[in-house]
């Protein structure tokens, strides 16, 4: 079976950061709890869900096309935690050392890359797993495309999306818009 895992790197980093709340740091005092969490989550995912191909999609710092459409887009988001900021370069170094490349496109979010990859590549794979906890991405679940919640070690198919959200994947956009 030819499997692709598309990993929502930004989601992974935040989940790792909030999952490990006890202080961890390098000898120089740099916080490392998110780095440790990302490594642990990746190792667990690779072991439990082997795949032929991986795409690590990440967000960029620059505004997206959504900011041009609506100036208040994500205006109510809280600032990044101070102790998470220095961990981003460490996580990217970790990924490089693991031989993993992350991909981003200026003006787009990781979700945009993930959605585009699902739609464009669904005929090239027997299974596509979206590794994320982002319920927005549930809209792509169906057929060969499933969602992998690594924190719960659960794979969501269409019926599972309905059980969790109360709507089918093709209704997610409308449901979240309300």
Rosetta blueprint (number, residue, H / E / L):
1 X L
2 X L
3 X E
4 X E
5 X E
6 X E
7 X E
8 X E
9 X H
10 X H
11 X H
12 X H
13 X H
14 X H
15 X H
16 X H
17 X H
18 X H
19 X H
20 X L
21 X L
22 X L
23 X L
24 X L
25 X E
26 X L
27 X L
28 X L
29 X L
30 X L
31 X E
32 X L
33 X H
34 X H
35 X H
36 X H
37 X H
38 X H
39 X H
40 X H
41 X H
42 X H
43 X H
44 X H
45 X H
46 X H
47 X H
48 X H
49 X L
50 X L
51 X L
52 X L
53 X E
54 X E
55 X E
56 X E
57 X E
58 X L
59 X L
60 X L
61 X L
62 X L
63 X L
64 X L
65 X H
66 X H
67 X H
68 X H
69 X H
70 X L
71 X L
72 X L
73 X L
74 X L
75 X L
76 X L
77 X L
78 X L
79 X L
80 X L
81 X L
82 X H
83 X H
84 X H
85 X H
86 X L
87 X H
88 X H
89 X H
90 X H
91 X H
92 X H
93 X H
94 X H
95 X H
96 X H
97 X H
98 X L
99 X L
100 X L
101 X L
102 X E
103 X E
104 X L
105 X L
106 X L
107 X L
108 X L
109 X L
110 X H
111 X H
112 X H
113 X H
114 X H
115 X H
116 X H
117 X H
118 X H
119 X H
120 X H
121 X H
122 X H
123 X H
124 X H
125 X L
126 X L
127 X E
128 X E
129 X E
130 X E
131 X E
132 X L
133 X L
134 X L
135 X H
136 X H
137 X H
138 X H
139 X H
140 X H
141 X L
142 X E
143 X L
144 X L
145 X E
146 X E
147 X E
148 X E
149 X E
150 X L
151 X L
152 X L
153 X L
154 X E
155 X E
156 X E
157 X L
158 X H
159 X H
160 X H
161 X H
162 X H
163 X H
164 X H
165 X H
166 X L
167 X L
168 X L
169 X H
170 X H
171 X H
172 X H
173 X H
174 X H
175 X H
176 X H
177 X H
178 X L
